[in-house]
Amino acid sequence: MQRGPIPLNVHAALEPLIAAVIIAAPWLFGFSDTDDAKVVCIAVGLAMLIAGSITDWRLSIARLIPLRVHMLTDLLLGAVLILSPFVLGFSDRGGATRFTVIAGALEIVTALSTRWDPLEAAGSAVDRQTRSTVTH
């Protein structure tokens, strides 16, 4: 799969923290009175938490979705964040628009910059050795 500078395990570890920031952003950055922006931030943050918790990588609750699907989910969520102020009509709200566009762009850049290596998703060196022996 893709090779980027961000290790997969770093992406997996930081994703829940970033999701929490996105969920809390309306209150942290002062646009909690913009209902559409608030709903988008909460929905995208929850989708990030759910996707991360069911991805086939070391830090998940259940390994249900493959890495490629997770990457596509990240790209989709980034696009939702970028487009939401214009589609939902809160583009006149500076703080909400700046946050969603910047957060969306960062989400897309992060997805494209992550090293989506299935071997890195394995839980330990023993798992990596087993997977490499099985796949070769």
C-alpha positions as CSV (number, residue, x, y, z in Angstrom):
1,M,0.0,0.0,0.0
2,Q,1.1,3.6,0.3
3,R,4.4,4.7,1.8
4,G,4.4,8.0,3.7
5,P,6.4,9.7,6.4
6,I,3.8,9.2,9.2
7,P,4.1,5.7,10.8
8,L,0.8,3.8,10.9
9,N,1.0,3.3,14.7
10,V,1.5,7.1,15.2
11,H,-1.6,7.7,13.1
12,A,-3.6,5.1,15.1
13,A,-2.4,6.6,18.5
14,L,-3.2,10.2,17.6
15,E,-6.5,9.7,15.9
16,P,-8.7,9.4,19.0
17,L,-7.0,12.6,20.4
18,I,-7.7,14.5,17.1
19,A,-11.3,13.2,17.1
20,A,-11.8,14.5,20.6
21,V,-10.5,17.9,19.5
22,I,-12.8,18.0,16.5
23,I,-15.8,17.1,18.8
24,A,-14.9,19.8,21.3
25,A,-13.9,22.4,18.7
26,P,-17.2,24.3,18.7
27,W,-16.7,25.1,22.4
28,L,-12.9,25.4,22.3
29,F,-12.9,27.8,19.4
30,G,-16.1,29.7,20.1
31,F,-18.6,28.6,17.4
32,S,-20.9,26.5,19.5
33,D,-23.8,28.8,18.6
34,T,-23.5,27.6,14.9
35,D,-25.6,24.5,15.0
36,D,-24.7,23.1,11.6
37,A,-20.9,23.5,12.4
38,K,-21.4,21.9,15.8
39,V,-23.3,18.9,14.3
40,V,-20.6,18.4,11.6
41,C,-17.8,18.5,14.1
42,I,-19.5,16.1,16.5
43,A,-20.5,13.7,13.6
44,V,-17.1,13.7,12.0
45,G,-15.3,13.3,15.4
46,L,-17.6,10.3,16.3
47,A,-17.1,8.8,12.8
48,M,-13.3,9.1,13.3
49,L,-13.5,7.4,16.7
50,I,-15.7,4.5,15.4
51,A,-13.5,4.0,12.3
52,G,-10.3,4.0,14.4
53,S,-11.8,1.5,16.9
54,I,-12.8,-1.0,14.2
55,T,-9.8,-0.8,11.8
56,D,-7.5,-3.8,11.3
57,W,-4.6,-2.3,13.3
58,R,-2.9,-2.8,16.7
59,L,-4.9,-0.1,18.6
60,S,-8.5,-1.2,17.8
61,I,-11.4,-2.8,19.7
62,A,-12.4,-5.0,16.7
63,R,-10.4,-5.5,13.5
64,L,-13.4,-5.2,11.1
65,I,-12.3,-2.8,8.3
66,P,-9.1,-3.0,6.3
67,L,-6.5,-0.2,6.2
68,R,-7.5,0.9,2.7
69,V,-11.1,1.4,3.9
70,H,-9.8,3.4,6.9
71,M,-7.7,5.6,4.6
72,L,-10.7,6.2,2.3
73,T,-12.8,7.1,5.4
74,D,-10.2,9.6,6.5
75,L,-10.3,11.2,3.0
76,L,-14.1,11.3,3.0
77,L,-14.2,12.9,6.4
78,G,-11.7,15.5,5.4
79,A,-13.8,16.3,2.3
80,V,-16.9,16.6,4.5
81,L,-15.2,19.0,6.8
82,I,-13.9,21.2,3.9
83,L,-17.2,21.3,2.1
84,S,-19.6,21.6,5.0
85,P,-19.5,25.4,5.5
86,F,-20.4,25.9,1.8
87,V,-23.0,23.1,1.5
88,L,-24.7,23.7,4.9
89,G,-24.5,27.5,4.7
90,F,-22.3,28.5,7.6
91,S,-19.5,29.9,5.4
92,D,-20.2,33.4,6.7
93,R,-19.2,32.2,10.2
94,G,-15.4,32.9,10.1
95,G,-14.3,30.7,13.1
96,A,-16.4,27.7,12.1
97,T,-15.4,27.9,8.5
98,R,-11.7,28.3,9.2
99,F,-11.7,25.4,11.6
100,T,-13.6,23.0,9.4
101,V,-11.6,23.8,6.3
102,I,-8.2,23.7,8.1
103,A,-9.1,20.5,10.0
104,G,-10.4,18.9,6.8
105,A,-7.2,19.8,4.9
106,L,-5.1,18.4,7.7
107,E,-7.2,15.2,7.8
108,I,-6.6,14.7,4.0
109,V,-2.9,15.5,4.2
110,T,-2.5,13.1,7.2
111,A,-4.3,10.3,5.4
112,L,-2.1,10.8,2.3
113,S,1.0,11.0,4.4
114,T,0.5,7.9,6.5
115,R,2.5,4.8,5.8
116,W,-0.4,2.3,5.4
117,D,1.8,-0.7,6.1
118,P,-0.2,-3.9,7.1
119,L,3.0,-5.3,8.8
120,E,3.2,-2.2,11.0
121,A,-0.5,-2.8,12.0
122,A,0.5,-6.2,13.6
123,G,0.6,-6.3,17.3
124,S,4.1,-7.4,17.9
125,A,7.4,-8.5,16.3
126,V,6.2,-12.1,16.5
127,D,3.0,-11.2,14.6
128,R,5.1,-9.3,12.0
129,Q,7.4,-12.3,11.5
130,T,4.4,-14.7,11.3
131,R,2.6,-12.4,8.7
132,S,5.8,-12.1,6.6
133,T,6.3,-15.8,6.6
134,V,2.7,-16.5,5.7
135,T,2.6,-13.9,2.9
136,H,5.9,-14.9,1.3
